[in-house]
Amino acid sequence: MTRLICVRHGQTTWNKIQRVQGQQNSPLDETGRLQAQLVGERLKSEAEIAAVYASDLQRAYHTAEAIVAHHPHLTIQADQRLREIHLGRWETRLWSEIQATDQALVKRWQEDVSQIIPPGGESIKAMAARISAFLDEMVLNHNDDTVLLVAHGGTIRCILTIVLECPLKMVWRFGTDNTSITELTVGEDGPFLSRLNDTFHLMNLQD
């Protein structure tokens, strides 16, 4: 069995103002850097972590660095397959603007993301394919290990739908707040979800 600890990146300014990031390389803001420090403190007792993988986008990679600061024997392996879904021409725009100009398409996309592709963007099926390839390699290389994965909300939601064998249209049904911890085990006995969207380490944080 492989134990997989998934952490979403810390907050960015674009998160706060609801500007669509997708695969844009926006940095952590001040709150996001503090969140990353707090989740690092939370996970410093995880002595069994054998490997760390992160999206190569800086908001995820820098969150991983804050965690690995407590595990100096580990190195971060950046992997583009862990990037957020590419949202095409929606990226860099405020979500409120997109809802106003593409109202019908957004509604259909939210109702069944498996059937709609954002203009110039990536399908959820293509995203699931790259993440599935990553997961297959990760499980093969880390049987009986604990693996830390630092990525994006959409990436972690997609991992959950794949591992738990849910339809891709269910991807929005999972919560993934900034620096939340989600934990699964994967192996021959089937998947097991033991933690979802755990943000206890942020309980005393005021934005």
C-alpha positions in Angstrom: 0.0 0.0 0.0 1.2 3.5 -0.8 0.2 6.3 1.6 -0.4 9.5 -0.3 -0.5 12.9 1.6 -1.8 15.6 -0.8 -1.4 19.3 0.1 -2.9 22.2 -1.9 -0.7 25.2 -2.3 -1.0 28.4 -0.2 -3.1 31.4 -1.1 -2.2 33.7 -4.0 -3.5 37.1 -4.6 -5.4 35.7 -7.5 -7.1 33.2 -5.2 -8.2 36.0 -3.0 -9.8 38.2 -5.7 -11.0 35.1 -7.7 -8.9 35.7 -10.8 -8.6 32.5 -12.8 -5.1 31.0 -12.5 -5.2 27.6 -14.2 -1.6 27.1 -15.4 -0.6 30.8 -14.9 2.5 30.9 -12.6 1.2 33.2 -9.9 3.2 33.4 -6.6 2.1 32.9 -3.0 0.9 36.1 -1.3 1.8 37.0 2.3 -1.0 34.9 3.7 -0.1 32.0 1.4 3.5 32.1 2.6 2.3 32.0 6.2 -0.1 29.1 5.4 2.8 27.2 3.9 4.8 27.7 7.0 1.9 26.4 9.1 1.3 23.3 7.1 5.1 22.7 7.2 4.9 22.8 11.0 1.9 20.5 10.9 3.7 17.9 8.8 7.1 18.1 10.5 6.4 15.0 12.6 5.7 12.9 9.4 9.1 11.1 9.6 8.0 8.3 7.3 7.8 10.6 4.2 10.0 8.8 1.6 9.4 11.1 -1.4 8.1 14.6 -2.3 6.5 15.5 -5.6 5.2 18.9 -6.5 3.7 20.8 -9.5 6.4 22.9 -11.1 4.2 26.0 -10.8 5.8 28.2 -8.1 2.8 28.5 -5.8 2.9 24.7 -5.3 6.7 24.3 -5.4 7.2 27.0 -2.8 4.6 25.4 -0.6 6.5 22.2 -0.9 9.7 24.0 0.0 8.2 25.2 3.3 7.3 21.6 4.2 10.6 20.1 3.2 12.4 22.6 5.3 11.5 20.3 8.2 12.8 17.2 6.3 16.2 18.2 5.0 17.0 14.7 3.8 14.2 15.0 1.2 14.3 16.6 -2.2 11.4 17.9 -4.2 10.7 16.3 -7.6 8.8 18.8 -9.8 6.4 17.3 -12.3 4.4 19.2 -14.9 1.7 16.5 -14.8 0.7 17.8 -11.4 -0.3 21.2 -12.8 -3.7 22.7 -12.5 -6.1 22.2 -15.4 -5.4 24.6 -18.3 -8.3 26.9 -18.6 -7.4 28.5 -21.9 -8.8 32.0 -22.5 -10.5 32.1 -19.1 -7.1 32.3 -17.4 -6.1 35.8 -16.1 -9.7 36.9 -16.1 -11.9 37.5 -13.0 -14.4 34.7 -12.4 -17.2 37.2 -12.2 -16.3 38.5 -15.7 -16.3 35.0 -17.1 -19.7 34.2 -15.6 -21.1 37.4 -17.2 -19.7 36.9 -20.7 -19.8 33.1 -20.9 -22.8 32.4 -18.7 -24.3 29.5 -20.7 -20.9 27.7 -21.2 -19.9 28.1 -17.6 -23.3 26.6 -16.5 -22.8 23.6 -18.7 -19.1 23.2 -17.6 -20.2 23.3 -13.9 -23.0 20.8 -14.5 -20.8 18.3 -16.3 -17.1 19.2 -16.7 -16.5 15.9 -18.5 -18.5 17.2 -21.5 -17.3 20.8 -21.8 -13.8 22.2 -22.6 -13.0 25.9 -21.7 -12.2 27.9 -24.8 -8.6 27.1 -25.8 -8.2 25.0 -22.7 -7.7 21.4 -21.5 -10.4 18.8 -21.1 -10.9 17.2 -17.7 -10.3 13.9 -19.5 -6.8 15.0 -20.7 -6.0 16.2 -17.2 -7.1 12.9 -15.8 -4.9 11.1 -18.3 -1.7 12.9 -17.3 -2.5 12.5 -13.6 -3.3 8.8 -14.0 0.1 8.3 -15.7 1.8 10.1 -12.8 -0.1 8.0 -10.2 0.7 4.7 -11.9 4.4 5.6 -11.9 4.3 6.8 -8.3 2.6 3.7 -6.9 5.0 1.5 -8.8 8.1 3.3 -7.5 6.8 3.8 -3.9 5.1 0.6 -2.9 4.7 0.6 0.9 6.0 4.2 1.1 4.5 7.5 2.4 4.6 10.1 -0.4 3.9 13.8 -0.1 2.3 15.5 -3.1 1.9 19.3 -3.3 -0.3 20.6 -6.1 -3.5 22.4 -6.9 -7.1 22.2 -5.9 -8.1 20.8 -9.3 -5.2 18.3 -9.3 -6.2 17.0 -5.9 -9.8 16.8 -6.8 -8.9 14.9 -10.0 -6.7 12.5 -8.0 -9.7 11.8 -5.7 -12.0 11.0 -8.6 -9.4 8.7 -10.2 -8.4 6.8 -7.0 -11.9 6.5 -5.6 -13.2 5.5 -9.1 -15.8 8.3 -9.3 -17.1 9.7 -12.6 -15.1 12.8 -13.7 -18.3 14.9 -13.5 -18.0 14.5 -9.7 -14.7 16.4 -9.5 -16.2 19.5 -8.0 -17.8 17.6 -5.1 -14.5 17.6 -3.1 -13.3 20.5 -1.0 -9.6 21.5 -1.3 -8.9 24.7 0.6 -5.5 26.4 0.5 -2.8 24.2 2.3 -5.5 21.6 3.1 -4.3 18.1 3.7 -6.0 15.1 2.0 -4.7 11.6 2.7 -5.3 8.4 0.8 -3.9 4.9 0.7 -3.6 3.1 -2.6 -2.8 -0.5 -3.3 -4.0 -4.1 -3.9 -6.7 -3.9 -1.2 -8.3 -0.9 -3.0 -8.3 2.8 -2.2 -9.0 4.3 1.3 -9.7 8.0 2.0 -8.6 8.8 5.6 -8.5 12.6 5.5 -10.2 15.3 3.4 -9.6 19.0 3.3 -8.0 19.1 6.7 -7.1 22.7 7.6 -6.7 22.4 11.4 -3.3 24.1 11.2 -5.0 27.3 10.0 -7.5 27.6 12.8 -5.8 30.6 14.4 -4.8 32.3 11.2 -6.5 35.6 10.5 -6.3 36.9 7.0 
